[in-house]
Structure formats: C-alpha cells, structure tokens
Amino acid sequence: MRPTASLLVRILSKARVPKAVRVNPAAQPVLPRSKQPTLIDELLARQKASPDTFPPNLRVEQLPTKAQWDKVQGSIKKRLKHVLEERTSR
C-alpha cells in the first residue's frame, strides 16, 4: 500500500485540540457575482484615475444597458446585438 494524503491525515475532534492552538481564520466577505466589478469597470476607473499613463492604443467601451436596449426597435435589436458581440469577442 502506498502512502496517500488521506492515510497520512488524521481528523481530530475539536475537544482534543487545545484552545491555545486553534486558529479561526477570519471570514472574508464574498460579493455576489452581480456586484463584483467587471474588467471594463476596472479599466475605466484606471483610465479616469491616470489618463496620461493609460495606454493610448487601448480603447474601452461599455456595452449598452438593458434600459438602452428597450429603446431599440425589435427588428434592429437582433442584428445590432450580433454586431456588438462580434466586436467585443476580438
């Protein structure tokens, strides 16, 4: 039998470990995915913070919001979304 990690690890009950040795890591708050900043948001923040040092060949554009899409006619919306997806995937 070869030694594996599961054979080498022992699970101790909490009562057997002295309180002075226990380490309780601080829980870090986790943001929901919807509230995490996107890459575009971070790049726009960098561009506003220091426009002189931001690379001039890097062009950052935000995609339209849902409220802006509501104003577009249904017949045009599908073609426009396809064009925007093509441009952003490059």
HUGI-V239367 format. One record per pair of residues at least 12 apart in sequence whose ideal C-beta (glycine too) atoms are under 10 Angstrom apart, sorted by sequence separation. I is the first residue (numbers start at 1). GAP is how many residues later the second one is. D is the distance in whole Angstrom. If there is no record, write none. Layout:
BEGIN
i->{I/I}
gap->{GAP/GAP}
d->{D/D}
END
This chain:
BEGIN
i->{46/47/69/47/46/43/43/44/64/43/44/64/42/44/63/41/43/40/64/39/40/41/63/40/63/40/61/38/63/38/63/61/61/40}
gap->{12/12/12/13/14/15/16/16/16/17/17/17/18/18/18/19/19/20/20/21/21/21/21/22/22/23/23/24/24/25/25/26/27/48}
d->{10/10/8/6/9/8/10/6/9/5/9/9/10/7/9/10/10/6/8/9/8/8/6/6/9/8/9/9/10/10/7/8/8/9}
END
